[in-house]
């Protein structure tokens, strides 16, 4: 019997860069194949070829024994191939239903269709609010809408590009359950991920990619994780530079440091009257990493924006090194040495149409190191960026390239490098490891640790609980705009934190 | 998309526009090569023709810069035409009210008055956009008509010259007239002034923090806010500069060419400026070239009609095609990251998407 999907000798180059090299794969219905690889290994390119965003330079794709040429995502849908991207393609001003039905002929937008959407939703235990617009949805719900959109179009091959990186820890298990249900119903699911434990849980086989080649397609059940990891990383050893808990303790036990940041009773009410932040009080000592854990959308992003000045609190005070900065402008907080790695690097942290070196400079452009004789020194900009590109191993190593030409992990490195260099007193990082592979995550974590060791207070906000626990000296948990508890990561259980994360707001 | 590919695409769009124009000339029963040869020889290689081209290029170069600077900050200034009129009015009023200054003092002051007038006219839509959230495209466009009529009123009433058969003002004193660049022609130094402005603006955007930050706002407003740039101030500043540049174009027409304030003195130069700006891919240093090209087209059109017999309206068609095709050249999936061109690209893309959806439905 012919396999359901047969991929033979796929190759794809972008200019001189070989993104895919002789990729072969056989896959059958009712199978979940994880695609594992570092940033830039070719995972997304392979997926893009499958759904017709890119045309392969050579090779062939056969579906059910017949060669198909997928020339566009629309053709891919006709062939029953759908993909959920990391960056969603939803219309913000529309509801879930409108988004799912978009582009369909009006005859198919019947009440029946609407009923089917709800049926799919309950079949897969998806919690979707059908009364609100997409802009008002939390990220996890947007993703569920995207998946429903694909399911509604009867896909038989569904590609999920790092689907859990946007989900809260509590959302992951139900999501994986939903994916298993899809697979049980005969869907072929490609699951692009860096998270070995998830792959272990969900996938039947794992396809490991490195530098555009397939390093192996292995059954998950019988392959040790260490083996997968080694294939993915090549010869690069892993785990070598991770700080041991002991070292972390040692850093902790030095004489009590002064408070770098003190946030007292900060409240934030949005124009609609909703209380986004309620009496948030916390402090970060110089040299300390304070983690903020919590499910996405519980006020963490807004807290980071209030501290860095992008949003103004309704009440409460913020002190930096003992000086009140509650009403200081963003520019003056930048000048005060607050580094900020925002959550959305595409929309906020970077200017994609500018070069890497300009991106390294744009938040510090008036500083002496970028100026000479009152004018911007393009040479200084280039030299500083070249050093950083080398130190952070940003690839491709060309500071003159547009930031848009770099992969997500390398873009994140630009933002991190810039802010680490700027942070003299405080570094606020939000979701710094979102969408990064194992190696890049480790690199980012180490950079942040180094900043803390140099005496800068770090506020580490993330929904990836394990990372927060791993790096933080103390962890504050946020739920519904409040700090529901501060715990010591050494002496706490995931369950305790889970309870704090879902703590219902107290009635007052 | 890097700058090189973008410029190549724009060049292709230009060639296409000229080719379609060529087909029209052919249909009209003439040799397109002959017609274009006459047109370009006349505009660029003939002394009188080139002087004519330079005269036309001066105001549209400044008008182009008046579009480029706001656009780099993400605002679309369609109001160049009105700003030219108000600039011309302010310059003329100053020149006529204080006629006895020496030229070296008077001319700069006239330019400042004109720039102030244009900036004032641009400040209104800028204020409305930043503090009231109105759309600057609509406000700047509609204010053009107001400005044109204000000038018509002024030269038909308070400023009307004695015994004038036509609505125009008295002549400005000789000391205020711009020096002639090419002997025995009308060609004043206006283009050189515009060229200097283009160079200054290019360096300002590239090498000063304030210029760099203005560009940042246009490319990614959220990132600019994150970098501590005051977006409101930057947008207003960009519009004031744009209005000022267009206002100076008005002054050049008054004290460089006609020596009087005429009614309807600007022949759509403000709109030509939009074409100049986009042809130059919003790069100030390229604007002098695109201004010359566009000015050359219209300057040579008349001669082409006389010498080859091709109706000069063909050139108007070519100019229109240039606008459409350059806009099209900037709309590709690859331009998505080129956010300075987004307002234009987005508009066309949205239209294309709705059309496609309609077709599918």
Interface residues (C-beta under 8 A of the other chain):
Chain A: X103 X105 X106 X309 X310 X329 X330 X331 X332 X333 X334 X340 X342 X347 X348 X349 X350 X351 X352 X353 X354 X362 X363 X365 X366 X371 X375 X376 X378 X402 X404
Chain B: X2 X206 X207 X208 X209 X212 X213 X216 X219 X220 X222 X223 X225 X226 X227 X228 X229 X230 X337 X338 X339 X340 X357 X360 X361
